[in-house]
Amino acid sequence: MSVIKRAGIAAAAVAALIVPAGTVVATAGPAAAKAATTQGCPYGAVCIYPQNAGWNGGHPSHFYYSYGAHNLSNMVGTHRIYNNQSGGATMRTCTGYNGTGCQGYLPANNYIDKDMTPINSITLQP
């Protein structure tokens, strides 16, 4: 193999190791789960924080993991919602129960501060 070809392979290997700033890199084992948790929200979950509390010191009040509709009760005022799901998974807020009357999409790795008074359910979808 020529020196130029080897140098190209080595450069490609180094380039594969470069990770953009702000990217969470997970490894296997218990440390991975801890590293992937953001503001107290486990990786793979959608978390809702208490009313008017922002990130609430990294203590969400509600955790949702499964795809589909999740009915809410007694949730009023402004709450922070964080989508810590993987890949292209999204989350929606809905004015009706069982995922009806849904609005917008919250992409993975994003949050919103939302008035939850008219919201009666959320949906998680891949």
N, CA, C and O atoms as a GROMACS GRO file, in nm:
protein
  504
    1MET      N    1   0.086  -0.117   0.000
    1MET     CA    2   0.000   0.000   0.000
    1MET      C    3   0.090   0.123   0.000
    1MET      O    4   0.188   0.127   0.074
    2SER      N    5   0.059   0.221  -0.080
    2SER     CA    6   0.143   0.339  -0.090
    2SER      C    7   0.129   0.426   0.034
    2SER      O    8   0.030   0.416   0.107
    3VAL      N    9   0.229   0.510   0.058
    3VAL     CA   10   0.228   0.601   0.172
    3VAL      C   11   0.112   0.698   0.161
    3VAL      O   12   0.048   0.729   0.262
    4ILE      N   13   0.082   0.745   0.041
    4ILE     CA   14  -0.029   0.839   0.022
    4ILE      C   15  -0.162   0.772   0.056
    4ILE      O   16  -0.246   0.833   0.121
    5LYS      N   17  -0.181   0.648   0.014
    5LYS     CA   18  -0.305   0.576   0.042
    5LYS      C   19  -0.319   0.553   0.193
    5LYS      O   20  -0.428   0.570   0.248
    6ARG      N   21  -0.207   0.514   0.259
    6ARG     CA   22  -0.212   0.495   0.405
    6ARG      C   23  -0.243   0.626   0.475
    6ARG      O   24  -0.320   0.627   0.571
    7ALA      N   25  -0.186   0.734   0.429
    7ALA     CA   26  -0.212   0.864   0.491
    7ALA      C   27  -0.359   0.901   0.475
    7ALA      O   28  -0.420   0.957   0.567
    8GLY      N   29  -0.416   0.870   0.359
    8GLY     CA   30  -0.558   0.898   0.337
    8GLY      C   31  -0.646   0.818   0.429
    8GLY      O   32  -0.746   0.869   0.480
    9ILE      N   33  -0.611   0.692   0.452
    9ILE     CA   34  -0.688   0.606   0.543
    9ILE      C   35  -0.676   0.658   0.685
    9ILE      O   36  -0.775   0.663   0.758
   10ALA      N   37  -0.555   0.696   0.725
   10ALA     CA   38  -0.535   0.750   0.860
   10ALA      C   39  -0.612   0.879   0.878
   10ALA      O   40  -0.672   0.900   0.983
   11ALA      N   41  -0.611   0.966   0.778
   11ALA     CA   42  -0.685   1.092   0.787
   11ALA      C   43  -0.835   1.065   0.799
   11ALA      O   44  -0.904   1.134   0.874
   12ALA      N   45  -0.884   0.967   0.726
   12ALA     CA   46  -1.026   0.933   0.734
   12ALA      C   47  -1.061   0.879   0.872
   12ALA      O   48  -1.167   0.910   0.926
   13ALA      N   49  -0.970   0.799   0.930
   13ALA     CA   50  -0.995   0.746   1.064
   13ALA      C   51  -0.998   0.858   1.167
   13ALA      O   52  -1.084   0.857   1.255
   14VAL      N   53  -0.908   0.954   1.156
   14VAL     CA   54  -0.907   1.068   1.249
   14VAL      C   55  -1.032   1.152   1.229
   14VAL      O   56  -1.093   1.195   1.327
   15ALA      N   57  -1.072   1.176   1.103
   15ALA     CA   58  -1.191   1.255   1.076
   15ALA      C   59  -1.315   1.190   1.135
   15ALA      O   60  -1.407   1.260   1.179
   16ALA      N   61  -1.320   1.057   1.138
   16ALA     CA   62  -1.435   0.986   1.195
   16ALA      C   63  -1.443   1.006   1.345
   16ALA      O   64  -1.550   0.989   1.404
   17LEU      N   65  -1.332   1.041   1.409
   17LEU     CA   66  -1.330   1.060   1.553
   17LEU      C   67  -1.366   1.202   1.594
   17LEU      O   68  -1.393   1.227   1.712
   18ILE      N   69  -1.366   1.296   1.501
   18ILE     CA   70  -1.396   1.434   1.532
   18ILE      C   71  -1.546   1.447   1.555
   18ILE      O   72  -1.626   1.403   1.472
   19VAL      N   73  -1.584   1.506   1.668
   19VAL     CA   74  -1.723   1.519   1.704
   19VAL      C   75  -1.755   1.668   1.717
   19VAL      O   76  -1.680   1.740   1.782
   20PRO      N   77  -1.865   1.715   1.655
   20PRO     CA   78  -1.900   1.856   1.666
   20PRO      C   79  -1.923   1.897   1.812
   20PRO      O   80  -1.967   1.816   1.893
   21ALA      N   81  -1.894   2.022   1.843
   21ALA     CA   82  -1.912   2.074   1.979
   21ALA      C   83  -2.058   2.060   2.019
   21ALA      O   84  -2.148   2.082   1.939
   22GLY      N   85  -2.081   2.023   2.143
   22GLY     CA   86  -2.215   2.010   2.197
   22GLY      C   87  -2.277   1.873   2.174
   22GLY      O   88  -2.386   1.846   2.225
   23THR      N   89  -2.211   1.787   2.100
   23THR     CA   90  -2.263   1.652   2.074
   23THR      C   91  -2.235   1.563   2.194
   23THR      O   92  -2.123   1.562   2.247
   24VAL      N   93  -2.335   1.488   2.237
   24VAL     CA   94  -2.317   1.393   2.346
   24VAL      C   95  -2.271   1.262   2.286
   24VAL      O   96  -2.337   1.207   2.198
   25VAL      N   97  -2.160   1.211   2.334
   25VAL     CA   98  -2.109   1.082   2.288
   25VAL      C   99  -2.130   0.982   2.400
   25VAL      O  100  -2.083   1.002   2.512
   26ALA      N  101  -2.201   0.874   2.370
   26ALA     CA  102  -2.230   0.773   2.471
   26ALA      C  103  -2.145   0.649   2.448
   26ALA      O  104  -2.111   0.616   2.334
   27THR      N  105  -2.113   0.581   2.557
   27THR     CA  106  -2.043   0.454   2.550
   27THR      C  107  -2.128   0.350   2.619
   27THR      O  108  -2.225   0.384   2.686
   28ALA      N  109  -2.092   0.226   2.604
   28ALA     CA  110  -2.169   0.119   2.668
   28ALA      C  111  -2.144   0.118   2.817
   28ALA      O  112  -2.036   0.157   2.863
   29GLY      N  113  -2.242   0.074   2.893
   29GLY     CA  114  -2.225   0.060   3.036
   29GLY      C  115  -2.300   0.167   3.114
   29GLY      O  116  -2.364   0.254   3.055
   30PRO      N  117  -2.292   0.162   3.248
   30PRO     CA  118  -2.365   0.254   3.333
   30PRO      C  119  -2.329   0.400   3.309
   30PRO      O  120  -2.415   0.487   3.325
   31ALA      N  121  -2.207   0.429   3.273
   31ALA     CA  122  -2.167   0.568   3.250
   31ALA      C  123  -2.243   0.627   3.133
   31ALA      O  124  -2.266   0.748   3.131
   32ALA      N  125  -2.283   0.545   3.034
   32ALA     CA  126  -2.353   0.595   2.917
   32ALA      C  127  -2.487   0.656   2.955
   32ALA      O  128  -2.522   0.763   2.906
   33ALA      N  129  -2.563   0.589   3.041
   33ALA     CA  130  -2.693   0.641   3.081
   33ALA      C  131  -2.678   0.774   3.152
   33ALA      O  132  -2.756   0.866   3.129
   34LYS      N  133  -2.580   0.785   3.237
   34LYS     CA  134  -2.559   0.909   3.309
   34LYS      C  135  -2.514   1.020   3.215
   34LYS      O  136  -2.559   1.134   3.228
   35ALA      N  137  -2.426   0.988   3.120
   35ALA     CA  138  -2.375   1.088   3.027
   35ALA      C  139  -2.486   1.138   2.935
   35ALA      O  140  -2.482   1.254   2.893
   36ALA      N  141  -2.582   1.054   2.903
   36ALA     CA  142  -2.688   1.092   2.809
   36ALA      C  143  -2.804   1.163   2.878
   36ALA      O  144  -2.892   1.214   2.809
   37THR      N  145  -2.806   1.167   3.010
   37THR     CA  146  -2.911   1.239   3.082
   37THR      C  147  -2.883   1.388   3.073
   37THR      O  148  -2.771   1.432   3.100
   38THR      N  149  -2.984   1.465   3.035
   38THR     CA  150  -2.969   1.610   3.022
   38THR      C  151  -3.073   1.678   3.110
   38THR      O  152  -3.192   1.649   3.099
   39GLN      N  153  -3.029   1.767   3.196
   39GLN     CA  154  -3.118   1.840   3.287
   39GLN      C  155  -3.211   1.744   3.362
   39GLN      O  156  -3.327   1.776   3.387
   40GLY      N  157  -3.158   1.628   3.399
   40GLY     CA  158  -3.235   1.530   3.475
   40GLY      C  159  -3.328   1.445   3.390
   40GLY      O  160  -3.398   1.358   3.443
   41CYS      N  161  -3.329   1.469   3.259
   41CYS     CA  162  -3.417   1.393   3.169
   41CYS      C  163  -3.338   1.282   3.104
   41CYS      O  164  -3.244   1.309   3.028
   42PRO      N  165  -3.373   1.156   3.130
   42PRO     CA  166  -3.299   1.043   3.073
   42PRO      C  167  -3.306   1.041   2.920
   42PRO      O  168  -3.407   1.080   2.861
   43TYR      N  169  -3.199   0.995   2.860
   43TYR     CA  170  -3.195   0.980   2.715
   43TYR      C  171  -3.306   0.886   2.671
   43TYR      O  172  -3.321   0.778   2.729
   44GLY      N  173  -3.382   0.924   2.571
   44GLY     CA  174  -3.492   0.843   2.521
   44GLY      C  175  -3.627   0.885   2.576
   44GLY      O  176  -3.729   0.829   2.538
   45ALA      N  177  -3.629   0.984   2.664
   45ALA     CA  178  -3.753   1.027   2.727
   45ALA      C  179  -3.794   1.167   2.683
   45ALA      O  180  -3.712   1.245   2.634
   46VAL      N  181  -3.921   1.198   2.702
   46VAL     CA  182  -3.971   1.335   2.697
   46VAL      C  183  -4.004   1.369   2.841
   46VAL      O  184  -4.074   1.293   2.909
   47CYS      N  185  -3.955   1.483   2.887
   47CYS     CA  186  -3.975   1.522   3.027
   47CYS      C  187  -4.049   1.654   3.035
   47CYS      O  188  -4.028   1.745   2.955
   48ILE      N  189  -4.136   1.664   3.133
   48ILE     CA  190  -4.206   1.789   3.163
   48ILE      C  191  -4.166   1.830   3.303
   48ILE      O  192  -4.165   1.749   3.396
   49TYR      N  193  -4.132   1.957   3.317
   49TYR     CA  194  -4.085   2.013   3.444
   49TYR      C  195  -4.199   2.088   3.512
   49TYR      O  196  -4.295   2.127   3.446
   50PRO      N  197  -4.190   2.108   3.644
   50PRO     CA  198  -4.300   2.173   3.718
   50PRO      C  199  -4.331   2.313   3.665
   50PRO      O  200  -4.248   2.377   3.600
   51GLN      N  201  -4.450   2.359   3.696
   51GLN     CA  202  -4.499   2.489   3.651
   51GLN      C  203  -4.405   2.602   3.692
   51GLN      O  204  -4.362   2.610   3.807
   52ASN      N  205  -4.373   2.688   3.596
   52ASN     CA  206  -4.292   2.808   3.616
   52ASN      C  207  -4.158   2.781   3.683
   52ASN      O  208  -4.106   2.867   3.754
   53ALA      N  209  -4.099   2.663   3.661
   53ALA     CA  210  -3.975   2.627   3.728
   53ALA      C  211  -3.857   2.613   3.633
   53ALA      O  212  -3.747   2.578   3.676
   54GLY      N  213  -3.876   2.641   3.503
   54GLY     CA  214  -3.767   2.622   3.407
   54GLY      C  215  -3.717   2.479   3.414
   54GLY      O  216  -3.795   2.384   3.407
   55TRP      N  217  -3.584   2.464   3.427
   55TRP     CA  218  -3.525   2.329   3.436
   55TRP      C  219  -3.542   2.269   3.575
   55TRP      O  220  -3.511   2.151   3.594
   56ASN      N  221  -3.589   2.345   3.672
   56ASN     CA  222  -3.615   2.297   3.808
   56ASN      C  223  -3.494   2.224   3.868
   56ASN      O  224  -3.509   2.122   3.935
   57GLY      N  225  -3.375   2.279   3.843
   57GLY     CA  226  -3.255   2.218   3.900
   57GLY      C  227  -3.230   2.077   3.851
   57GLY      O  228  -3.165   1.998   3.919
   58GLY      N  229  -3.280   2.044   3.731
   58GLY     CA  230  -3.260   1.910   3.675
   58GLY      C  231  -3.352   1.805   3.733
   58GLY      O  232  -3.316   1.688   3.740
   59HIS      N  233  -3.473   1.847   3.777
   59HIS     CA  234  -3.569   1.753   3.836
   59HIS      C  235  -3.704   1.763   3.764
   59HIS      O  236  -3.792   1.838   3.807
   60PRO      N  237  -3.721   1.688   3.655
   60PRO     CA  238  -3.852   1.687   3.587
   60PRO      C  239  -3.960   1.627   3.678
   60PRO      O  240  -3.930   1.548   3.767
   61SER      N  241  -4.084   1.666   3.653
   61SER     CA  242  -4.194   1.609   3.730
   61SER      C  243  -4.263   1.494   3.656
   61SER      O  244  -4.332   1.414   3.719
   62HIS      N  245  -4.247   1.486   3.523
   62HIS     CA  246  -4.310   1.382   3.443
   62HIS      C  247  -4.212   1.329   3.340
   62HIS      O  248  -4.135   1.406   3.281
   63PHE      N  249  -4.214   1.197   3.318
   63PHE     CA  250  -4.127   1.129   3.221
   63PHE      C  251  -4.215   1.043   3.130
   63PHE      O  252  -4.303   0.971   3.178
   64TYR      N  253  -4.191   1.050   3.000
   64TYR     CA  254  -4.266   0.969   2.904
   64TYR      C  255  -4.166   0.901   2.811
   64TYR      O  256  -4.079   0.968   2.754
   65TYR      N  257  -4.178   0.770   2.795
   65TYR     CA  258  -4.083   0.693   2.715
   65TYR      C  259  -4.145   0.629   2.592
   65TYR      O  260  -4.076   0.614   2.490
   66SER      N  261  -4.271   0.590   2.596
   66SER     CA  262  -4.329   0.509   2.489
   66SER      C  263  -4.398   0.596   2.384
   66SER      O  264  -4.454   0.702   2.414
   67TYR      N  265  -4.390   0.550   2.258
   67TYR     CA  266  -4.458   0.619   2.149
   67TYR      C  267  -4.608   0.608   2.168
   67TYR      O  268  -4.658   0.512   2.227
   68GLY      N  269  -4.679   0.707   2.118
   68GLY     CA  270  -4.825   0.709   2.127
   68GLY      C  271  -4.872   0.825   2.212
   68GLY      O  272  -4.795   0.914   2.247
   69ALA      N  273  -5.001   0.823   2.245
   69ALA     CA  274  -5.063   0.931   2.321
   69ALA      C  275  -5.052   0.907   2.472
   69ALA      O  276  -5.058   0.793   2.519
   70HIS      N  277  -5.036   1.015   2.544
   70HIS     CA  278  -5.031   1.012   2.691
   70HIS      C  279  -5.122   1.123   2.741
   70HIS      O  280  -5.097   1.241   2.717
   71ASN      N  281  -5.229   1.086   2.811
   71ASN     CA  282  -5.321   1.185   2.866
   71ASN      C  283  -5.261   1.253   2.988
   71ASN      O  284  -5.190   1.190   3.066
   72LEU      N  285  -5.291   1.380   3.003
   72LEU     CA  286  -5.242   1.459   3.115
   72LEU      C  287  -5.360   1.499   3.203
   72LEU      O  288  -5.473   1.505   3.156
   73SER      N  289  -5.332   1.526   3.329
   73SER     CA  290  -5.438   1.578   3.416
   73SER      C  291  -5.379   1.680   3.512
   73SER      O  292  -5.265   1.667   3.558
   74ASN      N  293  -5.460   1.782   3.542
   74ASN     CA  294  -5.421   1.887   3.637
   74ASN      C  295  -5.289   1.955   3.602
   74ASN      O  296  -5.213   1.990   3.692
   75MET      N  297  -5.261   1.974   3.473
   75MET     CA  298  -5.139   2.042   3.432
   75MET      C  299  -5.180   2.177   3.373
   75MET      O  300  -5.233   2.184   3.262
   76VAL      N  301  -5.156   2.284   3.449
   76VAL     CA  302  -5.193   2.418   3.406
   76VAL      C  303  -5.072   2.510   3.414
   76VAL      O  304  -4.973   2.478   3.480
   77GLY      N  305  -5.081   2.623   3.347
   77GLY     CA  306  -4.972   2.720   3.348
   77GLY      C  307  -4.857   2.676   3.258
   77GLY      O  308  -4.868   2.579   3.183
   78THR      N  309  -4.749   2.751   3.266
   78THR     CA  310  -4.634   2.728   3.179
   78THR      C  311  -4.540   2.623   3.236
   78THR      O  312  -4.498   2.631   3.351
   79HIS      N  313  -4.510   2.524   3.154
   79HIS     CA  314  -4.419   2.416   3.190
   79HIS      C  315  -4.313   2.404   3.081
   79HIS      O  316  -4.342   2.428   2.964
   80ARG      N  317  -4.192   2.367   3.119
   80ARG     CA  318  -4.087   2.338   3.021
   80ARG      C  319  -4.100   2.192   2.980
   80ARG      O  320  -4.111   2.104   3.065
   81ILE      N  321  -4.098   2.168   2.849
   81ILE     CA  322  -4.103   2.033   2.793
   81ILE      C  323  -3.972   2.011   2.718
   81ILE      O  324  -3.935   2.092   2.633
   82TYR      N  325  -3.903   1.902   2.750
   82TYR     CA  326  -3.776   1.871   2.684
   82TYR      C  327  -3.786   1.736   2.615
   82TYR      O  328  -3.820   1.636   2.678
   83ASN      N  329  -3.756   1.733   2.486
   83ASN     CA  330  -3.757   1.610   2.408
   83ASN      C  331  -3.615   1.555   2.403
   83ASN      O  332  -3.534   1.603   2.324
   84ASN      N  333  -3.585   1.457   2.487
   84ASN     CA  334  -3.453   1.395   2.490
   84ASN      C  335  -3.456   1.257   2.426
   84ASN      O  336  -3.380   1.168   2.463
   85GLN      N  337  -3.548   1.240   2.327
   85GLN     CA  338  -3.555   1.115   2.252
   85GLN      C  339  -3.439   1.108   2.152
   85GLN      O  340  -3.367   1.206   2.132
   86SER      N  341  -3.424   0.994   2.092
   86SER     CA  342  -3.314   0.976   1.997
   86SER      C  343  -3.359   1.002   1.854
   86SER      O  344  -3.478   1.002   1.822
   87GLY      N  345  -3.259   1.023   1.769
   87GLY     CA  346  -3.283   1.036   1.626
   87GLY      C  347  -3.384   1.141   1.590
   87GLY      O  348  -3.380   1.253   1.640
   88GLY      N  349  -3.476   1.104   1.502
   88GLY     CA  350  -3.575   1.199   1.454
   88GLY      C  351  -3.706   1.193   1.530
   88GLY      O  352  -3.806   1.246   1.482
   89ALA      N  353  -3.709   1.131   1.647
   89ALA     CA  354  -3.833   1.119   1.724
   89ALA      C  355  -3.884   1.257   1.764
   89ALA      O  356  -3.807   1.344   1.805
   90THR      N  357  -4.015   1.277   1.751
   90THR     CA  358  -4.075   1.405   1.784
   90THR      C  359  -4.180   1.390   1.892
   90THR      O  360  -4.220   1.280   1.930
   91MET      N  361  -4.224   1.504   1.941
   91MET     CA  362  -4.327   1.510   2.045
   91MET      C  363  -4.424   1.620   2.006
   91MET      O  364  -4.385   1.722   1.950
   92ARG      N  365  -4.553   1.600   2.036
   92ARG     CA  366  -4.655   1.700   2.006
   92ARG      C  367  -4.743   1.722   2.128
   92ARG      O  368  -4.763   1.630   2.208
   93THR      N  369  -4.794   1.843   2.144
   93THR     CA  370  -4.895   1.870   2.246
   93THR      C  371  -5.031   1.871   2.176
   93THR      O  372  -5.042   1.909   2.059
   94CYS      N  373  -5.135   1.826   2.250
   94CYS     CA  374  -5.268   1.811   2.191
   94CYS      C  375  -5.374   1.868   2.285
   94CYS      O  376  -5.366   1.850   2.406
   95THR      N  377  -5.472   1.937   2.228
   95THR     CA  378  -5.578   1.996   2.309
   95THR      C  379  -5.680   1.892   2.353
   95THR      O  380  -5.748   1.911   2.454
   96GLY      N  381  -5.694   1.784   2.278
   96GLY     CA  382  -5.788   1.677   2.314
   96GLY      C  383  -5.718   1.563   2.384
   96GLY      O  384  -5.595   1.555   2.388
   97TYR      N  385  -5.798   1.476   2.441
   97TYR     CA  386  -5.743   1.356   2.503
   97TYR      C  387  -5.707   1.254   2.395
   97TYR      O  388  -5.756   1.262   2.283
   98ASN      N  389  -5.623   1.158   2.430
   98ASN     CA  390  -5.584   1.048   2.342
   98ASN      C  391  -5.518   1.094   2.212
   98ASN      O  392  -5.530   1.029   2.109
   99GLY      N  393  -5.447   1.207   2.219
   99GLY     CA  394  -5.371   1.253   2.104
   99GLY      C  395  -5.453   1.314   1.993
   99GLY      O  396  -5.417   1.302   1.876
  100THR      N  397  -5.564   1.381   2.026
  100THR     CA  398  -5.644   1.450   1.923
  100THR      C  399  -5.620   1.601   1.933
  100THR      O  400  -5.588   1.653   2.040
  101GLY      N  401  -5.637   1.669   1.822
  101GLY     CA  402  -5.617   1.814   1.818
  101GLY      C  403  -5.472   1.854   1.842
  101GLY      O  404  -5.445   1.952   1.912
  102CYS      N  405  -5.379   1.779   1.785
  102CYS     CA  406  -5.237   1.804   1.810
  102CYS      C  407  -5.186   1.923   1.731
  102CYS      O  408  -5.242   1.959   1.627
  103GLN      N  409  -5.081   1.984   1.782
  103GLN     CA  410  -5.022   2.102   1.721
  103GLN      C  411  -4.870   2.092   1.721
  103GLN      O  412  -4.811   2.043   1.817
  104GLY      N  413  -4.808   2.137   1.615
  104GLY     CA  414  -4.663   2.147   1.606
  104GLY      C  415  -4.589   2.018   1.631
  104GLY      O  416  -4.648   1.915   1.665
  105TYR      N  417  -4.459   2.024   1.614
  105TYR     CA  418  -4.369   1.912   1.643
  105TYR      C  419  -4.249   1.964   1.719
  105TYR      O  420  -4.189   2.063   1.678
  106LEU      N  421  -4.214   1.901   1.830
  106LEU     CA  422  -4.092   1.935   1.903
  106LEU      C  423  -3.989   1.829   1.869
  106LEU      O  424  -4.001   1.714   1.912
  107PRO      N  425  -3.886   1.866   1.791
  107PRO     CA  426  -3.784   1.768   1.750
  107PRO      C  427  -3.700   1.722   1.868
  107PRO      O  428  -3.696   1.786   1.973
  108ALA      N  429  -3.633   1.609   1.849
  108ALA     CA  430  -3.541   1.556   1.951
  108ALA      C  431  -3.435   1.661   1.984
  108ALA      O  432  -3.394   1.739   1.898
  109ASN      N  433  -3.394   1.662   2.110
  109ASN     CA  434  -3.291   1.752   2.162
  109ASN      C  435  -3.332   1.898   2.161
  109ASN      O  436  -3.248   1.986   2.147
  110ASN      N  437  -3.462   1.925   2.177
  110ASN     CA  438  -3.514   2.061   2.184
  110ASN      C  439  -3.610   2.071   2.300
  110ASN      O  440  -3.663   1.970   2.348
  111TYR      N  441  -3.634   2.196   2.346
  111TYR     CA  442  -3.731   2.218   2.452
  111TYR      C  443  -3.818   2.337   2.418
  111TYR      O  444  -3.785   2.418   2.330
  112ILE      N  445  -3.930   2.347   2.489
  112ILE     CA  446  -4.021   2.459   2.473
  112ILE      C  447  -4.083   2.489   2.609
  112ILE      O  448  -4.107   2.398   2.688
  113ASP      N  449  -4.108   2.617   2.635
  113ASP     CA  450  -4.186   2.658   2.752
  113ASP      C  451  -4.328   2.682   2.700
  113ASP      O  452  -4.348   2.767   2.614
  114LYS      N  453  -4.425   2.606   2.750
  114LYS     CA  454  -4.559   2.606   2.692
  114LYS      C  455  -4.666   2.619   2.798
  114LYS      O  456  -4.657   2.558   2.905
  115ASP      N  457  -4.768   2.699   2.768
  115ASP     CA  458  -4.886   2.708   2.855
  115ASP      C  459  -4.963   2.578   2.836
  115ASP      O  460  -5.019   2.552   2.729
  116MET      N  461  -4.966   2.498   2.940
  116MET     CA  462  -5.029   2.366   2.932
  116MET      C  463  -5.177   2.368   2.971
  116MET      O  464  -5.242   2.264   2.970
  117THR      N  465  -5.232   2.484   3.005
  117THR     CA  466  -5.371   2.492   3.048
  117THR      C  467  -5.466   2.430   2.943
  117THR      O  468  -5.554   2.353   2.981
  118PRO      N  469  -5.452   2.461   2.812
  118PRO     CA  470  -5.545   2.400   2.716
  118PRO      C  471  -5.501   2.261   2.667
  118PRO      O  472  -5.570   2.201   2.585
  119ILE      N  473  -5.390   2.210   2.716
  119ILE     CA  474  -5.335   2.083   2.667
  119ILE      C  475  -5.384   1.968   2.753
  119ILE      O  476  -5.375   1.972   2.876
  120ASN      N  477  -5.436   1.864   2.688
  120ASN     CA  478  -5.489   1.748   2.759
  120ASN      C  479  -5.414   1.619   2.731
  120ASN      O  480  -5.438   1.518   2.798
  121SER      N  481  -5.323   1.620   2.633
  121SER     CA  482  -5.242   1.502   2.604
  121SER      C  483  -5.120   1.544   2.525
  121SER      O  484  -5.112   1.653   2.469
  122ILE      N  485  -5.023   1.451   2.521
  122ILE     CA  486  -4.906   1.467   2.435
  122ILE      C  487  -4.890   1.338   2.357
  122ILE      O  488  -4.940   1.233   2.398
  123THR      N  489  -4.820   1.346   2.244
  123THR     CA  490  -4.789   1.225   2.170
  123THR      C  491  -4.639   1.221   2.144
  123THR      O  492  -4.575   1.324   2.124
  124LEU      N  493  -4.585   1.100   2.144
  124LEU     CA  494  -4.446   1.076   2.107
  124LEU      C  495  -4.449   0.988   1.984
  124LEU      O  496  -4.521   0.888   1.980
  125GLN      N  497  -4.372   1.024   1.883
  125GLN     CA  498  -4.368   0.946   1.761
  125GLN      C  499  -4.226   0.938   1.707
  125GLN      O  500  -4.145   1.030   1.724
  126PRO      N  501  -4.196   0.824   1.638
  126PRO     CA  502  -4.061   0.806   1.584
  126PRO      C  503  -4.034   0.904   1.469
  126PRO      O  504  -3.925   0.903   1.411
   0.00000   0.00000   0.00000
